[in-house]
Amino acid sequence: MGSLLEQLLKDLGWTWSLPLLRAIDVGLVLLLTYMLLVIIGERHTLWMVRGLIILMLSSVLSSILGLTLLTFVLEKLVIGSAVAMAFILQAEFRRLLEQLGRGEVLQLFQPSRRATPKPDSVIDEIVDAVKELSQNRTGALLILETDRPVDERDFSVPGVRLNAEVSKELLQTIFQTSTLLHDGAVFIRGSRVISAGVILPISDRTASRQLGTRHRAAMGITERVENCVCVVVSEETGSISLAEGGNLNRPLTSSKLRELLRERFSPSVDPERVAPLRSLGRKLSARMILLFPRLVRSKSSASREKK
């Protein structure tokens, strides 16, 4: 039995509008999927969403083909995957609900920005400070915000507000063992040191025994918050690491770190970004133009049959 709306249209004799109704239904689902992809934006998270979409399409296809057992298994996989992603993508779903609650619907269609470009001078100040800290075997942990603003509620303890200009001397001073803020992380947004003494959540993943608390904290925050990277200096060995997406790139030289940061914060366009809404609109418009003559023909044939 069809939906209530389809039954109502049949009762009114508007059978010609049923294909249009189904086309609108498919279009709304595509639009909702696009919104989800735009909100997420990060590359490896997009792969998870694409995998979920493939599972959903496979479930629909198997249902059409009448493969009952396969449909049952795929439906359970889709439900389980959706529940798992609700936990994995907490920040993205929170952003979606917040923007809907504020009425910022149009902003949901804006593609995720790439990493905010940092001037080379800021990157040089950070790398020079990390190089000195590494040579002196002074432990350090820096959080660098990438595209969207990091929600500081994801930190275990937000730390002490500084709002100071990034400089080599400031970063070195903060991480001296004689200061009260040296045990925490420094949070950097753009060219400003927002706060220091930040306490981060520790990763639950199994890691090498060579990794200390700073490394596990860098893994933990980049697992939880995708729009940031962390630079870590080991207190025991002085080695430099870069954490992103819960993974550590180590050991690094200062020149390699400078290269990675410049690549990460360059203003170039990412070819794997989600296509703008304009492109989607053109494709949908083209489909509707092709569909419209068919609807007109079906309407005219239905009128002739009634006569």
N, C-alpha and C positions, 0 to 999 in steps of 0.2 A: 504494500500500500504506500502511495506517495505521501509527501508532506502535506500539511494542512493547506498551505498556500497553493500547491499544485492542484489539490482537490477543489479548492475554491475557484481557481481559474477554469478547470474543466466544467464545473457547474455553470459558470457564466458563459461557456462556449468559447473561451479564449485559448483554444488549444495551440494556436499559432505562437503564443507567447511563452510556451513551456521551454523551447530551446533557448530563448533569450534569458529566461530565468536561470537555466542551468549555466549559461555562459557567464551571467553575473555572479553566480555562486562560485564558479571556478576563478573568476577574476578577483573576487574578494579574498579567496584563499591565497592566491598568488601575491596579492598586495600585503596580506598579513605576514606571509613568509618573507617578503622583501623587507618589511619593517624589522623583523627579527634579525635578519642578516645585517642590516644597516646598524642596528643597535649594538650588535656584538662586534663586528668589524675585525677583531683579531684573527690572525691567519689560522692558527691551529684549532681555535674554537670554532671557526667557520667549518673546518673539516668535520667536527663532531656534528654540527647542525646539518651539514650536507649528508652525513651518514644516516641521521635520523630521517631526513626527507626520503632518502633511497629506501629505507625500511618501510616507510609509509606507502610509497609508490608500489613497492613489491607486494605489500599486503593487499592493496587495492587490485593489482593485476592478478594475483592468485585468486582473489575472490571472484573476479570476472570470469576467470578460466574454470572456476568450480573446484579448485584444489582445496578441499575443506581442511585437511590436516595441516597443510602448509600455511593456510590463512590463519588458523588458530595459533600456530607457533609464532608467526610474524606479528600478529596482534599483541601477543604477550610480550614479545621483544620490544615493540613500539612503546607499550605502556611502561615497561621497566626502564627503557632508555630515557623516556620523558621524565620519569621520577628522578633518575640519576642526574640528568642535566639540570633539573630544578635546584639540586644541591650544588652542582659544579658552577653554575652560572648565577649565583645569588646576587652578585653585584649588578649584572646586566638586567635581571628581572626587577631588581629594586629600582634601577634607573628608569625602566619602562613604567612601573607603577607610579613613581614620583612624577614623571613627565605627564602621564595621563591625569593624575590628580591635580596638577597645576594648570591643566588645559593646554600644555605645550605640544599639541598633536603634530603641528607642522614640523617641529624640530625632530620628530621621530623619522622623518624622511630624509634628513640630511646625513650623508655618508660620514662614517667615522673619520676623523682627521688623522693624518699620519703624525708621527712624532713631531712635537713643536720644535722648530729649528732653534738651536742654541748657537750663539756666536762662537766662532773659533776661540776667541779670547776666554770665554767661560769654560769651554772644554779644556783649554790649555791650563787654566788655573786649577781645575779639578785634577787633571793628570799630573801636573807638577807637584801638587800636594800629596797625591797618592804615591808618587815616586819617592818623595822624601820620607814619607811614613814607612814605605816598604824597606828602604835602605836602613832605617833606624829600628825596624821590626816593632813598629808601633801599630797595634790593632786598630782597624777603622772599618766603618760600615756606612755607606752613603746610598740613599734612595733617590733616584732621579726620575721625576715624573715625565711621562712621554707625551701622550695626546690629551685625553680627557683628564680633568682634575681628579686627583686621588682623594677618595673619601677617607679622612683621617680617623673615622670610626672603625676602619679596618685594622688600625694599629692597636696593640694591646694597651699601650700608654702613649698618648699623643706627644708627650715631651714638653720642653720649654720653648715658648715662642721667641724667635730672634728677629726674623724679617730683615736680614742683613744682606748686603751685596756679597756674592761669591768671591772669595779670594783665597789664594794659597795659604796666606798667613792665618786667616781665620780658621780654616779647616785643620791646619796643623795644631793650632792652639787648642781647639775643642777636644782633639783626641789625645792630648798629653795626659799621662796617667795621674798627674797632680790635680786635674780639673774634675769637677763633680759630674760633668756630662760625658766623660770619655767612654763609659760603658754602653751607652745607647747609640742609636743611629742618627745620622743627620739627614733631614728631609729637604731636598732641593727642588724648587719649582722655577723653571726658566733660569734666570740669572740671580735668583734670590735664595738664600738659606732660610727656609721657613721656620724650622724648629730643630732642636738638638735634644739628645737624651731620649729619643724615641725608642720605645720597647716594642718589638715586633713578635708576631706569632711564630712559633717554632714548627718546622716541617715535621710531619709524622712519617715521612718516607725513610726507608733504610738507607743510611749513608755511610761512607767510609769513616773509619775511626780517626783518620787524619783531619777530618772536618770538625771544627769547633762550633761553639754556639753561634758565632757571627755568620758562619756559612749556612747553618741550618735555619737561622732567622731570615737570611737573604732568600733561601729556597722557599721558606714558608710564605713570605709576603708576596713573592712573585708568582706563587701558585694561586694565591687568593686574589691578588690584584694584578690584572694583566697589563694595565697601562703604566707600568713602571719597570725600571731595571735597577739592580743593586751592584755596587762596586764594593768588594771586600778585600781588606788587607789582613793577612794572618799575623797574629801576634807572635806565634812560635817560629814560623819560617820566613815571614815577610813576603810570601807569595801573594800575587794579585789575582783576583777572580772576578768574573762578571756573571751575575745571575739574571736569567730572563726565562719566564714561563716555568719556573721551578727547576730549571737546569743550570748547572754551573759550567762556565767555560774557564778552565784553569789548567796550568798556571799561565799567566800572561806577562809579557814585558810591558813597560810603560808605553812604548811606541805602538805595540799591538792594541793596547787599551785605547789609545788616542784614535787609532784607525777605526776600531769598532764603534766608538762613541760618535765619531763624525759620520760614519755610515748610518748609524741608528737615528741620529738627529738631523740628517740632511733633509733639505726641503723638497727633494725629488719625489715624483709621484710613484706610488706603489702599483705595479701593474695588476696585482691580485686584489685590489680594492673592489668593493661592491660597486657595480655600475650605478650612475646617478639615476634618480627617479625619471628624469627626462627620457633616458633611453628606454626604460621600462614602459613609459607612456606611449612612446612611438610604436613599440612592438604591439602593445595592446590595441592601439588605434588601428594598426594595420590588420590585426586579426578581426576586429569589429567591422572594418570596411569590407572584408571578404565575407563575413557572416551575414551582413545586412541584406544583400540581394537574395540569399537563400531564404531568409525569414519572410521577405516580401512575396517571394514565389509561393512559399508554403501557405501564407495567408490568403493569397488569391485563389489557390487551388481549393482551400477549405471553403471559401465563399461560393465557388462554383458547385461544389458538392452539395451544399445546403440548398442552392437553387434547384 
